[in-house]
């Protein structure tokens, strides 16, 4: 913005830069959230929530199926890190393509922040993929569903957030419900391994931190989803490539996958594509509604994955699934209630007690008369 003063008359000329000119990142509206080329800021909050949740559920349900399908290929289990490398490579390409479709292509978030996010992303996805070589899928879900509580702890220490009793209760209900729900499935084919437990536990810790770091970075610097995906996964690709090269784990993986290109690279492409679409909707959820609600949605998606596995695959059934499923539903309700306390007024215990006492008095008086 230029201010020009004339000497003869004290007029002020103000020139506003056009859209094509470079503007400060802080001038751009912070409400713009673009997912796969669609600007979600044009919709109201309920519609944004419905679109994001639908995208997360649809793409990540396919993602989970393909992940288990890839590791069912005979001999592929030791190559979890190579799958993550291929996945990060595809994510980087997808992010670059999407970034070319938007008008503003500048990087807003600092490179040092992306190096931290990339390290955490490598930890959560690489360790999670590798753990499937030692654990079965239901056992992995048991650990991953406990992510709600660490995310809240991370929100307190990283962003200085404070959560109310409803949020805490929602996290406890959903975590306990999913653990209870998946325990029955894990007892059908228990395959516990100490190495797998350590790997998935480390992935859980990284996953608990990354949501809060992404939320803080995107809100502070107003970064786009495509920018976040491109830089975090491309830097993570370099991390994994360096690690595999130093540990001599690259050559055996390339040799194996070259013998089974369709079952490995073909499935990995679809696996990465659905995962990329899913992570785009997750990042939108984080930017619009915060990390806690985003993790609540993804945790509910895990419950749906397990329910669908009972519909498509023959498994023993007990009422433990019903009670634990109701506990998860209670957790979802508590989380929604905590976000809309001003709109949803639930009666307090004291109010219910007073109302019951008044009804008893009224009933007694009517009987006396």
N, C-alpha and C positions, 0 to 999 in steps of 0.2 A: 504494500500500500504506500503510495507516494503522496506527500503533502507539499503543495506549492503555494507560496505567498507572493502576491504582487505588491510592488512598492507604492504604486499610486493609490490603489484601493485594496482594502484588507479583505480580499476574497480568498477563500481556501478551496483549492482544487484537489479533490480526492479521486484517485484512480484505483479501481479494484481489479486485481489480476484475473485474467480469463481462466477458464478451466484447463486450457492447455498449458498454462504457466505453472511453474513449480510453486507449490504452497506448503506451508508447514504442516507436519503430520497432525498437529493439534487443531488445525482449522477444519479438517475433514470430520464429518459427523461420526461420532463414536458408535452410533446406532446401526451403521451399515454392516450387515452380516451376510456375506455371499457364500452359498454352498452350491458347488457344481454349476456355477454360472447363474444361479437364481438368488436374487436379493431378498432375503427373508425379512428385512426391515420394512418392507411394504405391507406385511401382514401384522395382525394384532398378536398379542402374547399367546393366547390359547392356540391360535393357528400355528404359530412358530413352534410351540411345544409339540403339537400333534405331528407336524412335518418332521421334526427332528427325531421324535420317538419312533415314528413309523420307519424312517430311514435306518435308525440304529437296529431295530428289531429285524427288518427284512434282510439287510446286508450281513449283519453279524450272525444270523442263524445259518445262512449259506456259508459264511466264513468258518464257523465252527465245524460244520459238516465236512468241508473240504480239508480242514486241518487234520481231522481224524482220518480222513480218506488217504491223505498223503503219507501219514505215518503207518498206515496199514500195508504199504508197499513193502514187500519182504526185503530186508537189508537196509532200509532207509533210516532206521531209528538213530544211528550214531551221527547223522548229518543234520542235526537240528540247527546248528549255527550257520551252515551253508544255506539252508532254507531261509533263515533270517536275512542273510546277505542278498539272496535273490529277491526276497520280499522288499528290502530296503531299496534295491536298485529299481524295481518296478515303481515303488512309491515316489522315488525321485523323478522318474520320467513322467508319471501322472501329474505330479505337482508342477513340473515345468510346463507341461501342456496347459494345465488349468491357469497358471499364472499368465500365460500369453493371451488368454481370453479376456482378462480383466484390464481395465484402463490404467490403473495405478500399479506399476510393476516394481516400485521402489521397495527396498528392504527397510523396514521400520524398527524391528527388534535388533538390538546389538548382537554382534557375532559371538561375544563371550557368553551371552545368555543362551544362544543356540548350541554352543559347545556343551553346556551343562545339560540342556534339554536332550540333545542327541545322546549323551552318555546315559541318561536315565532311560531314554527310549530303547537303547540297545540292551540295557539291563532288563527292563520289563518284558520286551518281546523276545529277545534272544534266550534268556533264561527260561521263559515260559515255553517256548518251542522246544528247547533242549530237554526240559523236564518230561515231555511226553515220551522220550526215549526210555524213561525209567518208571513212569507212572501211567496208569490208565486214565482216560479222560475224566471220569467221574471223580477220581481222587484228586485230580488237579483242580477241579471246580470247587472241591471242599475248601481248599486253601484260598483260591481266588475270590470266593464269595465273602471272605473276611476283610475285604479291602475297604469297606465303609468306615470302620473305626479308625484305621490309620490315616485315611483321607481327612477325617475330622481333626485328628491330632496334628496332622501336617498343616491344616488350615489355621489352627491355633498358633503354632510356632512360626510358620512361614509368613502368613498374612495377618496374624493377630486377630483372627476371627473369634467370635464367641457364639456358641450354639446353645439353643434353649433345650429344655427337657424333652420336647417333642422330637427334635432332631436326634438327640442321643437315644431316645427310645426307638425311633425308626431304625437307626443303625443296628442296635442290639437285636431287634425283632427280625430284621431281614437277614442278618448274619447268622443268628441262631437257627432261624427257619430253614435257610438254605443248607446249613451244615447238617441239620437233622434230616432234611429232605434227601440229600445226596449220600448220607451214610448208608442208607438201605441199599442204594445202587452200588456202592463200593463194596459192600459185603457179598454181593453176587460174585464178583471176580476181584477180590482184594489183591493188589499188586504193589504193596508199599516197598519203597526202596529209600534208604537214608540219603543217597546222592540226589534223588529226585525231590525229596522233601526239602533239602537244603536249597536246591536250585529254585523251586517254586516259592520258597519263603523269601529268598533274596529278590525274586521278581516282584513279589507282593510289596516289599518295602519300597522298591523303585517306583512301582505303580502308584503307591500311596502318595509319593512326593510329586510325581510328574504332573498330576492334574492341577495341584495348587501352583506349581511353578508356571505352567502354561497359562493358567487363568490370570496370574499376576502380570506376566509379560504381555499378554494380549490386551489387557485392559490398560496397562500403563503406557504402552507404545502404540496401541490401536493397530496391531498387526492383523493381517488377513489369514484365513484358514489355509489357503493355498501357499502363502509364504511360509507359514509354520511347518507345513508338511514338507515342502521342498527343502528347506535349509536343515531342519532337524534330521530328516531321513538321509539326505545326501551326506551330511557330516557323519552320521551314524554308519553309513555304508563304508566310508573310509576307515572308521574305527574297526569294524568287523573284518574288513579285507586285510588290514594290517595285522590283526590278531590271528586270523587263519593262516596268513603267510608265515608268521613267526612260529606258529605251533605245528606247521606242516600238515594242517588239516584241510587245505584247499585242494590239493591234487587228488586224494582218494575220493572226495565228494564229486569233483568234476568227472572223474572216470566213471563212477557209479551212475550219475545222472545222464551221462552221454549214452549209456546202455539202455536207459529207460526214459527217453525224452518226453513222451506223452504223460506218463504217470508222475513225472517229477516237474519238469518245466511247464508242461501244459496245465497241470493242476495248480502249480505255483502261480501261474499267471492269473487264473480265475480266483485263486485264494487271495492274491495281492489286490486284484481289482475290487473284489467285494470288501476287503479290509480297508482299502483306500476310501471307498465311498462311505463305509461305516465310520472311519476316523474323522472324515469331514463333518458328518453329522454330530459326532461326539464333541468335536472342537466348537461347533456352533452352540451346542448345549452348554458347554463350559463358559463361552463368552457371554451368552444371554442370561443363563440361569445359575451359573456357578458350578464348581467342581462337585459339591455334595449331591446336588440333584442329578448331575450327569452320571455319577457313579451309582446312584440309586436306580436310574433307568437301566444301566448296563448290568447291574446285579439282578434286576427283574428279568432281563433278557436271558441270563443264565438259567433262571428258574424255568422260563419258557422252553429253553433248549432241552432241559431234562424232561419236561412234560411231553414234548414232541417225540422224544426218544422212546417213551412208553407207547405212543400211538403208532409209530412206524416199526418198532422192534419189540419182539416178544420178551417180556421181563416179568418176574414175580411182582405181585402187588400186595402192599399192606396199607392199613389205614394211617401208618406213620407218614405217608406222603400227603394225605389229606390234611392232617393236623399241622404239619410243618408248612404246607402251602398256605393255609389260613394265617399262619404266623407271618409269612412273607407279605401277604395281602395287608395285614395289620400294619406292618412296617411301611408299606407304600402309602397307606392312608395317613399315617402319622406324619410322614414327610410332606405330603401334599397339604395337610392341615397346618403344618408349621410355616409353610410359605403363604398361606392365606388365612392367617389368624384373624385379620381384621374383617374378613368376609364370612368366615365360618365361626359361629359362636356355639361352642359346646357347653352344655350345662355343667357347672362345677359339682363336686361331691357334696359340698355344703348346701348348694341350692337344691339338689335332689333330695337331700335329707330333710331340709326345711319343708319342701313341698310335700313329702310323704307324711311328715308330722302334721301339717295343716289338713291334709286329706283325712288322716285318722281322727283329728279333732272334729272336723265337719261330720264325719261318719258317726262319731260318738254322740254329737249333739242331735243329729237327726234321729238316732235311735232313742235318745232320751225324750225328745218331743213326741 
